[in-house]
Amino acid sequence: MGRIFGTGGWEVVFVDIDWKLIDRLNLDRRYQIIIKKNNEPDRDILVSNVRGIHSSDTQAVVREIAAADLVAASVGKKALP
């Protein structure tokens, strides 16, 4: 989803429980996607204009959602008790 939103011109703000991931997103402000398709060469895509917030920072998460033009959620089954 980050790639789709980024291509659409939006800044992408991820919320996650992984401190290392959030720190890295905030440091690099981008991430790489590698697309693998059968016998074709790998395709690298760089997604820019991203940052992250740790999910424990509830106030920051609420501020981002309230100010957002578009919000999407994707969570693993452990996050849906």
C-alpha positions as CSV (number, residue, x, y, z in Angstrom):
1,M,0.0,0.0,0.0
2,G,2.9,2.4,0.7
3,R,4.0,2.2,-2.9
4,I,0.5,2.9,-4.2
5,F,0.0,5.9,-1.9
6,G,3.5,7.2,-2.5
7,T,3.0,7.0,-6.2
8,G,-0.2,9.0,-5.7
9,G,1.8,11.8,-4.1
10,W,0.9,11.2,-0.4
11,E,3.4,11.1,2.4
12,V,3.2,7.6,3.8
13,V,3.3,7.3,7.6
14,F,3.6,3.7,9.0
15,V,2.6,2.8,12.5
16,D,4.3,-0.3,13.8
17,I,5.4,-2.1,17.0
18,D,9.0,-2.7,15.7
19,W,11.2,0.1,17.0
20,K,14.1,-0.9,14.7
21,L,11.8,-0.7,11.7
22,I,10.4,2.7,12.7
23,D,13.8,4.1,13.5
24,R,15.1,2.9,10.1
25,L,12.1,4.4,8.2
26,N,12.7,7.7,9.9
27,L,16.4,7.7,9.2
28,D,16.2,6.7,5.5
29,R,12.7,8.1,4.7
30,R,12.4,5.3,2.1
31,Y,12.4,1.6,1.7
32,Q,13.1,-0.9,-1.1
33,I,10.7,-3.5,-2.6
34,I,12.1,-6.4,-4.6
35,I,9.7,-8.0,-7.0
36,K,10.5,-11.6,-8.0
37,K,8.7,-13.2,-10.9
38,N,9.5,-16.7,-12.0
39,N,12.5,-16.7,-14.3
40,E,12.5,-12.9,-14.9
41,P,15.2,-10.7,-13.4
42,D,14.4,-9.1,-10.0
43,R,12.9,-5.7,-10.1
44,D,13.8,-3.1,-7.5
45,I,11.5,-0.3,-6.5
46,L,12.4,2.5,-4.1
47,V,9.4,3.9,-2.2
48,S,10.3,7.4,-0.9
49,N,8.6,10.1,1.3
50,V,7.8,7.7,4.2
51,R,8.3,7.8,7.9
52,G,7.1,5.9,10.9
53,I,5.5,6.2,14.3
54,H,5.7,3.6,17.0
55,S,2.3,2.2,17.9
56,S,2.9,2.9,21.6
57,D,2.8,6.7,20.9
58,T,-0.9,6.8,20.9
59,Q,-1.1,10.6,20.8
60,A,1.1,10.8,17.7
61,V,-1.0,8.1,16.0
62,V,-4.2,9.9,16.8
63,R,-2.8,13.2,15.5
64,E,-1.6,11.6,12.2
65,I,-5.0,9.9,11.6
66,A,-6.9,13.1,12.4
67,A,-4.8,15.1,9.9
68,A,-4.7,12.4,7.2
69,D,-6.5,12.7,3.8
70,L,-6.4,8.9,3.5
71,V,-5.9,6.1,6.0
72,A,-5.5,2.4,5.4
73,A,-5.0,-0.4,7.9
74,S,-3.2,-3.7,7.5
75,V,-2.5,-5.8,10.6
76,G,-1.5,-9.4,11.3
77,K,-3.9,-11.8,13.1
78,K,-2.1,-11.3,16.4
79,A,-3.2,-7.6,16.4
80,L,-6.9,-8.6,16.1
81,P,-7.9,-10.2,19.4
